[in-house]
Structures are given as C-alpha cells and as structure tokens.
C-alpha cells in the first residue's frame, strides 16, 4: 500500500469519525408510517405518559418507548443507545462503558390494532438500564440496518451528585415584566473537588419539555468556594422565558360525538375526518386560568370504555384552522408536531377563505398546541398567543459536570419545577 493511498484513507477516516461525533442528535421521526411516538418513565397512572423522559441511575422505574406503525404486518425493529455530551453530540464513551449488555436490542413486544379503520401495529420497548449518567439518544431502525433509522428519541439519566435548588421569580428586567418568568438556580458541589466552575459545570433550563428554546447557562453570577456554592441569578435575561399562555387543546376522545373544540367529525368506512373550531389570535386578552397539558398529548378513547386505548383507539385525520392576516409563516407548536419540526407543523394559507390550516393524522386522545410565527430567530408565539406571568408552565433544570480528564459529561443534578401544578 502506497504512503499516498494510506494518507488519503486516514484523512477520510478522520473526517467520517469527526462528523459522527460532531453531529447534534435530536428527537425525530424519519418514517411517514410511524406515529404517536412517546418515551416516558413507566407508571401506573394514565397521565404518566406526560412525564419527561428523565430517570435517575438508582430509579426502579424504567423508561418505556411506545409507537405505532401504520401497516398490516410487523417489521423487524431494533434499538440502540447513544451516549451524548451536554450539547447532544455523541460522546467518546464506548458502548461497554455505559451498557451492561450488547448494545443492540430487538423490539419484540407488539400488538395489532383492534377493529380500527386504519390498521396499525403498536410497539412497546423497555429501555435497558445504563451505568453512566448523562444524555442519551434511543435510535430505532429496521432490518438490523442502522442506516434505516425510523426514529430517534432523547432521554436523560442523572445521578444525585450535586444538590440543586431552583425557583421561579419575577424577572430582573423591568421591561415586559408581566410577560416573563425567570428561573434562578443554586448549586452545591460539596461532594466533588471542583477546580473551575465556569468550564466544568453547565446548567440547562428547558420549558415544557422543549429543546428549541432551552437556556444554556455557563457563567455563574455568584461563587462561594468555602461553601462550595454556585448561583445563577443573571440580570441579562439569560435565564428568562416568555411565560406564554395556557395551551389551546382539542378533545379527540370521541368519534360518535364532537369533543371540546371540535367542529365536526365525519366517520367513513376506511377513515375518520375531523375539523377543529376556528382559532383566532389572543395576544391582548386578560389571562384566563384553565387546565392544560403544557403542550403534551395523551392517548385515550371514550368510545370503548374499559379497553386498551393503545390498540383500540382510532386514527383521525384532523384539520386545524386558524384565522390570521396573510404574509407570515404560521406554525403549530406542541408535542404533536415535535415543537414545529414535523412537516405538518407549517400551516397553509387559503386566500379564498382567509384561513390558515394544516391536517395531521392523530390517534384518539387529548392534544395541546399553540400557534407561532416562524422567523430566522426561531418561533415567536407572543403576537398570537400573548404572554402572562401567571401562566402555569413546567421547568426542568439539568446540571452537567465534567471531571478533569473525563471523557463525558455527567448529569449530576436534576430539578423538576412546576409551582401551582394544574394538570388534566
């Protein structure tokens, strides 16, 4: 083998290796036949599927992945875990560093839908235990070919190494004070020898299980080395969120009757159609308190009481309607559109009716959503939905730590924050 050929081969290898470790991994569905993807800690209650996919290393509850494949016959699906750093790029850990088993698992738990107009196969997979804390991505693919990926889902595993405190406070910024919520964080690291908090510790705050507007805090506002305490109470708005408004919702638990905010339901032999009531902007109205799911959805049917909603719920082709002036791109936000990233998230404008609309195939249940304008800086829901400090949101604080010489970011603290919790 010539030295020129060897040099070229090594260059290509390094480029491929570098790109595989530099790619940001995210929640995504790659197959148009896959729907209703959920990953959550296993629980007895029906609303456990609303919980964030976060568990501790010592938690007895496993994470459960559920999804449907619109087809008549099951596929051969496999799953693999990918360990990531705090920025959701693949870490340098090897599989046997965090997995007690061979890191490829067959998804063998599946059930056929029961007497539904659109047939589907429902899959369930219990995520195996890991030995290291941090960020993980669950990758599902078919035919044991990792290039045939059908979905990826993020989850987090934490260890209680740091003591974390967090609170929602009025923002330090006086402008738009009534529309913002600020999260202050206090970290105690007495269990470790921390050399440089500004480089070894990262704090991430996310609102309503969203990643697109998460806040990354790297510069503490207060350090007390004798008490081993770090405080993040920024005055520049770096831990401040738009409070938003309570989410809109539709009730798709019925097909023989119209649920809340549903205009009509049309049941045909092979498919079911539904239209929502016409939504309008509400930026200047007074705050109104009511129950919502903070942008999530729950699968349930009232047409077959006592049955299993995962295999007995119908799929409904649902059209959402929103009235607004033309000229700007409108998107639907919520877990049902992967927070604006799915193709169905973008609404189309009809000049004849003056209405924006989008149609999504949804399994029976209760769905939260909001509308926003899309721009180069992301999504802006304030002109459509309004923002009120009183709005009930859920927040998560994740604290990462990298020890000197370590090859990965440990998730050393986690706080779930939801004062005045109001859930359906």
DOMARSE-764776 format. One record per residue (C-alpha): residue in one letter; x, z, y; residue number from 0. Coordinates in steps of 0.5 Angstrom, whole numbers, plus 500, padded with zeros to 3 digits. Each point is the difference from the previous one (the first is absolute). Layout:
BEGIN
REC  res  east   up  north    n
REC    A     X    Z      Y  NUM
...
# end
This chain:
BEGIN
REC  res  east   up  north    n
REC    X   500  500    500    0
REC    X   503  498    507    1
REC    X   501  505    505    2
REC    X   496  496    505    3
REC    X   494  500    495    4
REC    X   501  507    499    5
REC    X   500  502    507    6
REC    X   493  496    501    7
REC    X   497  503    494    8
REC    X   502  507    503    9
REC    X   497  498    507   10
REC    X   493  498    497   11
REC    X   500  506    496   12
REC    X   501  505    506   13
REC    X   495  496    504   14
REC    X   495  501    495   15
REC    X   502  507    499   16
REC    X   500  502    507   17
REC    X   493  496    501   18
REC    X   497  504    495   19
REC    X   502  507    503   20
REC    X   498  498    507   21
REC    X   493  497    499   22
REC    X   495  505    502   23
REC    X   495  502    495   24
REC    X   492  501    501   25
REC    X   493  500    498   26
REC    X   498  493    498   27
REC    X   495  496    495   28
REC    X   503  494    498   29
REC    X   495  497    496   30
REC    X   493  498    502   31
REC    X   497  502    494   32
REC    X   502  508    501   33
REC    X   495  504    504   34
REC    X   499  508    501   35
REC    X   507  502    499   36
REC    X   501  507    501   37
REC    X   505  505    499   38
REC    X   499  508    501   39
REC    X   501  507    496   40
REC    X   496  501    494   41
REC    X   494  504    502   42
REC    X   493  503    497   43
REC    X   496  498    506   44
REC    X   498  493    502   45
REC    X   503  500    507   46
REC    X   507  502    497   47
REC    X   501  492    501   48
REC    X   500  501    507   49
REC    X   506  504    500   50
REC    X   507  498    502   51
REC    X   505  498    494   52
REC    X   504  506    501   53
REC    X   502  505    495   54
REC    X   506  505    499   55
REC    X   505  500    495   56
REC    X   497  506    497   57
REC    X   493  498    500   58
REC    X   496  500    494   59
REC    X   495  494    502   60
REC    X   503  493    499   61
REC    X   498  494    504   62
REC    X   495  495    498   63
REC    X   500  493    501   64
REC    X   493  496    500   65
REC    X   499  493    501   66
REC    X   495  494    498   67
REC    X   502  493    497   68
REC    X   494  495    501   69
REC    X   500  497    494   70
REC    X   497  500    493   71
REC    X   507  502    496   72
REC    X   505  505    501   73
REC    X   507  498    502   74
REC    X   507  503    497   75
REC    X   502  504    506   76
REC    X   506  504    501   77
REC    X   502  505    505   78
REC    X   507  502    503   79
REC    X   502  506    505   80
REC    X   505  498    506   81
REC    X   503  506    504   82
REC    X   501  499    507   83
REC    X   503  503    506   84
REC    X   496  503    506   85
REC    X   500  493    503   86
REC    X   497  497    494   87
REC    X   506  496    498   88
REC    X   502  500    493   89
REC    X   505  506    499   90
REC    X   506  500    496   91
REC    X   498  504    494   92
REC    X   500  497    493   93
REC    X   493  500    496   94
REC    X   503  506    496   95
REC    X   502  504    506   96
REC    X   492  501    501   97
REC    X   497  498    494   98
REC    X   500  504    493   99
REC    X   497  494    496  100
REC    X   502  493    500  101
REC    X   497  497    507  102
REC    X   495  495    497  103
REC    X   493  502    498  104
REC    X   495  497    497  105
REC    X   493  500    503  106
REC    X   495  501    494  107
REC    X   494  504    503  108
REC    X   495  495    502  109
REC    X   492  499    499  110
REC    X   496  495    501  111
REC    X   494  500    506  112
REC    X   493  501    497  113
REC    X   495  495    502  114
REC    X   502  498    506  115
REC    X   499  494    503  116
REC    X   507  499    502  117
REC    X   504  502    494  118
REC    X   507  503    500  119
REC    X   505  505    496  120
REC    X   501  506    503  121
REC    X   507  503    499  122
REC    X   503  507    501  123
REC    X   507  502    499  124
REC    X   503  507    501  125
REC    X   507  500    504  126
REC    X   505  504    496  127
REC    X   504  506    502  128
REC    X   506  499    504  129
REC    X   506  504    501  130
REC    X   502  499    507  131
REC    X   496  501    507  132
REC    X   499  494    505  133
REC    X   497  494    501  134
REC    X   497  495    494  135
REC    X   497  494    499  136
REC    X   496  498    494  137
REC    X   501  493    498  138
REC    X   495  497    495  139
REC    X   501  493    497  140
REC    X   497  496    494  141
REC    X   503  497    494  142
REC    X   506  505    501  143
REC    X   503  495    505  144
REC    X   502  504    507  145
REC    X   499  493    504  146
REC    X   493  500    498  147
REC    X   498  506    504  148
REC    X   493  501    501  149
REC    X   500  507    505  150
REC    X   505  505    503  151
REC    X   498  507    502  152
REC    X   504  505    504  153
REC    X   500  508    498  154
REC    X   504  506    502  155
REC    X   503  505    495  156
REC    X   502  507    504  157
REC    X   504  506    499  158
REC    X   499  506    504  159
REC    X   507  501    502  160
REC    X   498  501    508  161
REC    X   495  504    503  162
REC    X   496  495    504  163
REC    X   495  502    506  164
REC    X   495  495    504  165
REC    X   495  501    505  166
REC    X   495  495    504  167
REC    X   501  502    507  168
REC    X   498  497    507  169
REC    X   505  494    502  170
REC    X   505  502    505  171
REC    X   499  493    503  172
REC    X   494  501    505  173
REC    X   498  493    500  174
REC    X   495  499    495  175
REC    X   500  507    498  176
REC    X   493  500    498  177
REC    X   501  494    495  178
REC    X   507  502    497  179
REC    X   502  505    494  180
REC    X   507  503    500  181
REC    X   503  503    494  182
REC    X   505  505    500  183
REC    X   505  501    494  184
REC    X   504  506    499  185
REC    X   505  500    494  186
REC    X   504  506    497  187
REC    X   506  498    496  188
REC    X   503  507    497  189
REC    X   501  497    493  190
REC    X   505  495    502  191
REC    X   506  499    504  192
REC    X   498  495    505  193
REC    X   506  497    504  194
REC    X   497  495    504  195
REC    X   492  501    501  196
REC    X   500  493    504  197
REC    X   503  496    495  198
REC    X   498  504    493  199
REC    X   492  501    502  200
REC    X   495  495    501  201
REC    X   493  502    502  202
REC    X   494  495    499  203
REC    X   493  501    502  204
REC    X   494  496    498  205
REC    X   493  500    502  206
REC    X   494  499    495  207
REC    X   505  497    494  208
REC    X   502  494    505  209
REC    X   507  498    500  210
REC    X   500  495    505  211
REC    X   499  505    506  212
REC    X   505  505    497  213
REC    X   504  504    504  214
REC    X   508  501    499  215
REC    X   503  506    503  216
REC    X   508  500    499  217
REC    X   501  504    507  218
REC    X   498  508    500  219
REC    X   498  503    506  220
REC    X   503  507    498  221
REC    X   505  502    496  222
REC    X   502  507    498  223
REC    X   506  501    495  224
REC    X   499  507    499  225
REC    X   493  500    498  226
REC    X   501  493    496  227
REC    X   494  497    504  228
REC    X   499  493    503  229
REC    X   494  499    504  230
REC    X   497  493    502  231
REC    X   496  501    506  232
REC    X   501  494    504  233
REC    X   498  498    507  234
REC    X   501  493    500  235
REC    X   493  499    495  236
REC    X   504  498    494  237
REC    X   496  505    496  238
REC    X   494  498    504  239
REC    X   494  496    496  240
REC    X   494  497    503  241
REC    X   494  504    498  242
REC    X   496  494    499  243
REC    X   492  501    498  244
REC    X   497  502    494  245
REC    X   499  494    495  246
REC    X   495  495    499  247
REC    X   497  500    493  248
REC    X   496  496    495  249
REC    X   496  503    494  250
REC    X   500  495    494  251
REC    X   498  505    495  252
REC    X   493  496    499  253
REC    X   498  493    498  254
REC    X   493  501    500  255
REC    X   499  503    507  256
REC    X   504  500    506  257
REC    X   505  505    501  258
REC    X   502  503    507  259
REC    X   503  495    505  260
REC    X   498  494    495  261
REC    X   495  495    503  262
REC    X   498  496    493  263
REC    X   502  500    493  264
REC    X   499  493    496  265
REC    X   500  501    493  266
REC    X   501  494    496  267
REC    X   501  498    492  268
REC    X   508  500    501  269
REC    X   502  503    506  270
REC    X   497  505    506  271
REC    X   501  499    507  272
REC    X   499  505    506  273
REC    X   500  500    507  274
REC    X   502  505    505  275
REC    X   496  502    506  276
REC    X   503  497    507  277
REC    X   506  504    502  278
REC    X   502  501    507  279
REC    X   506  503    505  280
REC    X   499  507    501  281
REC    X   506  502    505  282
REC    X   497  503    506  283
REC    X   494  505    496  284
REC    X   500  507    499  285
REC    X   504  503    494  286
REC    X   495  501    494  287
REC    X   502  504    494  288
REC    X   498  498    493  289
REC    X   502  500    493  290
REC    X   505  494    498  291
REC    X   506  499    495  292
REC    X   505  499    505  293
REC    X   501  492    498  294
REC    X   500  501    493  295
REC    X   494  498    495  296
REC    X   497  503    494  297
REC    X   498  496    494  298
REC    X   493  502    498  299
REC    X   493  498    498  300
REC    X   493  503    500  301
REC    X   497  494    496  302
REC    X   502  503    493  303
REC    X   500  508    501  304
REC    X   504  503    495  305
REC    X   504  494    498  306
REC    X   507  499    501  307
REC    X   501  497    507  308
REC    X   507  497    499  309
REC    X   497  495    495  310
REC    X   492  500    502  311
REC    X   501  498    507  312
REC    X   498  493    502  313
REC    X   505  496    505  314
REC    X   496  498    506  315
REC    X   502  494    505  316
REC    X   500  504    506  317
REC    X   500  496    507  318
REC    X   502  505    506  319
REC    X   497  498    507  320
REC    X   503  502    507  321
REC    X   498  497    507  322
REC    X   505  499    505  323
REC    X   503  495    505  324
REC    X   504  495    497  325
REC    X   507  498    502  326
REC    X   504  506    496  327
REC    X   501  501    493  328
REC    X   496  506    497  329
REC    X   502  503    493  330
REC    X   497  505    496  331
REC    X   504  507    498  332
REC    X   499  504    495  333
REC    X   502  501    492  334
REC    X   495  495    498  335
REC    X   505  495    504  336
REC    X   506  503    499  337
REC    X   500  502    507  338
REC    X   500  493    503  339
REC    X   505  497    495  340
REC    X   495  496    495  341
REC    X   498  493    501  342
REC    X   492  502    501  343
REC    X   502  505    506  344
REC    X   500  495    505  345
REC    X   493  498    503  346
REC    X   498  493    501  347
REC    X   496  498    507  348
REC    X   494  496    499  349
REC    X   498  497    507  350
REC    X   493  499    499  351
REC    X   498  507    498  352
REC    X   506  503    504  353
REC    X   501  505    495  354
REC    X   507  501    496  355
REC    X   499  501    493  356
REC    X   504  501    493  357
REC    X   498  500    493  358
REC    X   503  505    495  359
REC    X   499  501    492  360
REC    X   498  507    500  361
REC    X   499  505    494  362
REC    X   494  504    501  363
REC    X   501  506    504  364
REC    X   501  503    507  365
REC    X   505  497    505  366
REC    X   503  502    506  367
REC    X   503  495    505  368
REC    X   501  498    508  369
REC    X   502  494    504  370
REC    X   506  499    504  371
REC    X   503  494    504  372
REC    X   507  497    497  373
REC    X   506  499    504  374
REC    X   507  499    500  375
REC    X   501  508    500  376
REC    X   495  501    495  377
REC    X   493  502    500  378
REC    X   496  503    506  379
REC    X   493  503    498  380
REC    X   499  504    506  381
REC    X   497  495    504  382
REC    X   495  499    495  383
REC    X   499  507    496  384
REC    X   502  505    506  385
REC    X   504  506    499  386
REC    X   499  507    501  387
REC    X   504  506    499  388
REC    X   494  504    496  389
REC    X   501  494    494  390
REC    X   501  503    493  391
REC    X   506  497    497  392
REC    X   505  502    495  393
REC    X   507  500    501  394
REC    X   506  501    495  395
REC    X   507  502    502  396
REC    X   505  498    495  397
REC    X   508  503    501  398
REC    X   505  496    496  399
REC    X   507  503    499  400
REC    X   507  496    498  401
REC    X   505  505    498  402
REC    X   508  498    501  403
REC    X   502  495    495  404
REC    X   493  499    497  405
REC    X   497  493    498  406
REC    X   493  501    502  407
REC    X   495  504    505  408
REC    X   497  506    497  409
REC    X   493  501    502  410
REC    X   501  508    502  411
REC    X   493  502    503  412
REC    X   493  497    501  413
REC    X   494  503    504  414
REC    X   493  497    500  415
REC    X   497  502    507  416
REC    X   492  499    501  417
REC    X   497  505    504  418
REC    X   492  500    500  419
REC    X   500  496    494  420
REC    X   494  496    499  421
REC    X   499  496    494  422
REC    X   494  497    497  423
# end
